[in-house]
Amino acid sequence: MSNTQVAQPTGKQPNRWMYLILAVLLMCMISGVQYAWTLFSRPLTEKLTVSLAAVQTAFTLSQVIQAGSQPGGGFFVDRFGPKFPGIVGGLMVLVGWSMMGQVDNIPALYALYTLAGAGVGIVYGIAINTANRWFPDKRGLASGFTAAGYGLGVLPFLPLISETLKTSGLGSAFMYTGGIMGVMIMVISCFIKFPAGQTGGKKVVVATEKDFKSSEMLRTPHFWVLWTSFFSVNFGFLLLVANSAPFGRTIGVAGTVMAVVVMFQNLANGGCRPFWGWLSDNIGRYKAMSVMFGVNALAMFLFSHVAQLGTVFFVAILMIAFFTSGGSYALFPPTNSDIFGTAYSAQNYGFFWAAKATASIFGGGVGAAVATQFGWTTAFTLCGCMSLISFCLATFVIPRMGRPVKRGVAPQPAATTSA
């Protein structure tokens, strides 16, 4: 556990596991907006008669707006609770995703996908901060289970998407999944809440000297080193998320098989998160990051070489890559709360999420363009170099930095295990 003191739930409290389950369900309902995209990208290029890079730019814009919506959405969530921001986020997902199959031009696709992405950003911040606030004693494990919902939640939708794409086309596939996700988000948001005393509005949030406002957090070197590490590992991860299906087809993986491959990659992506969260609770956040990022760097360097040996090898290396990069979403939320406190954690994590948005610029349109211009081997080698940066920062730099200190506050001792 970290030495950071956090606000404990006080008084008579409901069963906190119920709220963890609701947080996981929220994550499941926004998962498809990101992880089902690889099944839609090729059909969209054919419908709109544009390049893959042009379609993947929509993915990039959606990821960018996810980050842009989190600090703003987190501001309201920290002060007024998760209910109404969650309902708004669900409505944005409902409208944005449902209507994407009706577009006949690229600007309309960009507009609707960014609308859905903004909703995802708001809902993601609510879910991950619900877990962190209800489980200050098991932040890594709670964050891991919640983040697993984001990685695994797409699985029930994949058969529906694949079958609907074949029988009814893009419009129906987007409409059915968007309707389910948006309505469920709004319903769940009516019931989810934070522990008493950790929501603003009429209730007072007591911020301690260890609770950093976003403006204070952004002035610390700790934030920027952690941000760089988060960005670097997401560089390759998001390239794979957006392009695993297009890459698979270039090495001869049949389209019918690719839906199964995507299912396996998401099993690894979501299933890894409770493991890495649990491990970080026991050996420390930075040690867990070091192991995860080191293996991921090796997997990225070898990716294209191993994948071309056959479909089984492609699935195996893909699962290793997802298992060792998706776990970052289980480690950075509790690290944020460990180091910068919980009073402003929803807004603060939104700034961390900007690392993912920045990485998506490379994982989406630019990643596809690099692969087209220089080949997939070059693209994945670059991903390996970026993961190596994350490994070096987590292993040699971050653990030696100690705890951040706000101006005018005496230094605090460094955390010994979680950070």
Buried (B, 14 or more C-beta within 10 A) or exposed (E): BBBBBBBEBEEEEEEBEEBBBBBBBBBBBBBBBBBBBBBBBBBBBEBBEBBBBBBBBBBBBBBBBBBBBBBBBBBBBBBBBBBEBBBBBBBBBBBBBBBBBEBEEBEBBBBBBBBBBBBBBBBBBBBBBBBBBBBBEBBBBBBBBBBBBBBBBBBEBBEBBBEBBEEEEBBBBBBBBBEBBBBBBBBBBEEBBBBBBBBBEEBEBEBEEBBBBBEBBEBBEBBEBBBBBBBBBBBBBBBBBBBBBBBBBBBEBEBEBBBBBBBBBBBBBBBBBBBBBBBBBEBBBBBBBBBBBBBBBBBBBBBBEBBBEEBEBBBBBBBBBBBBBBBBBBBBBBBBBBBBBBBBBBBBBBBBBBBBBBBBBBBBBBBBBBBBEEEBBEBBBBBBBBBBBBBBBBBEBBBEBBBBBBEEEEEBEEBEBBB
